[in-house]
Amino acid sequence: MGESPFLLACRRKPVPHTPVWFMRQAGRSLPEYLRLREGVPMLESCTRPDMVVEITMQPVRRYGVDAAIYYSDIMVPLKAIGVDLDIKPGVGPVIADPIRDAAGLETLRPLIPDDVPYVTEAVRGLTGELGGTPLIGFAGGPFTLASYLIEGGPSKNQDRTKAMMYGDPALWNAMMGRLADLTIAFLKVQVEAGASAIQVFDSWVGAVAPQDYRESVLPHTARIFAEIEALGVPRIHFGVGTGELLGLMGEAGADVVGVDWRVPLDEAVRRVEPGKALQGNLDPAVLFAPWEAVERRALDVLARGRTAEGHVFNLGHGVLPSTDPGVLARLVDLVHEASAEH
């Protein structure tokens, strides 16, 4: 298991080829996923171990990617501790009672393994089925979870979230502390059941300026990565629109910093402190262009990625729903073949 190209790259060791996996590889773009999910609400599908195992395996079988990502949703641990929420198709997570005061915080109780028995069961099932392919466990980052809880759903400007962060630091830090605890507990369940790496998706943290990230987010994220360190698995940190934050995200303590498509990887190398691998960063929209354009840009990502101490090839965000699975399969082959020649 230790010799998997994905784990080697995360640890900045020599690899036989550049490993590749895709954020959101398990899901919306696959016809076999859509068939399986028909009539089953998103959050329910995350609590059915047989479904989680099958959906997580689908892209591994179809594409030959170097890592599987556990099929779940960043809202699962919140739902598991009793937050009244739903994932509405076409909208996203919607919270019945947004948290905007100290009383609301009381609903955020600690997560225990018994809250998520389906996660332990699914991860154990997966590690048996995956053989030598590593399984990445994941959780949402505290800023992104806070944003959904405060806004009540997806938000363009994060205005209520930032208002609390700027205007009520005590309440903000109390909330972020509870969410960091939740994330730590949820990641530990996955690693203890057999996940061999973890990724924290702080999807919306790019909305924050560097100084505010340093003061209001970094301490909580750093605690998550510090707590997971003892488990001995590589830790990946990813957010969207985080070009200005890449250095700080490196400081937060992950082993691998995910880079979206807006910053070239060789520039990201300059922004992130030494001792980190990078993950990314082909623009997901490129996959809709003719193959020549996909190939040219993928080779450019690989070339720039060679300037990093370790490189895991990925998209700069998740696979878009209408992406042709055939293009992803071809892209995996291209990355493997082109990087093995170097």
Secondary structure, DSSP 4 states (H G I P E B T S, - for coil): -TT-HHHHHHTT---SS--B--TT-SSTT-HHHHHHHTT--HHHHTT-HHHHHHHHHHHHHHH--S-EE----TTHHHHHTT--EEEETTTEEEESS---SHHHHTT-PPP-GGG-HHHHHHHHHHHHHHTTS-EEEEEE-HHHHHHHHHHSS--SS-HHHHHHHHH-HHHHHHHHHHHHHHHHHHHHHHHHHT--EEEEE-TTGGGS-HHHHHHHTHHHHHHHHHHHHTTT--EEEE-SS-GGGHHHHHHTT-SEEE--TTS-HHHHHHHSPSS-EEEEEE-GGGGGS-HHHHHHHHHHHHHHHTTSSSEEEEESSPPPTT--HHHHHHHHHHHHHHHHT-
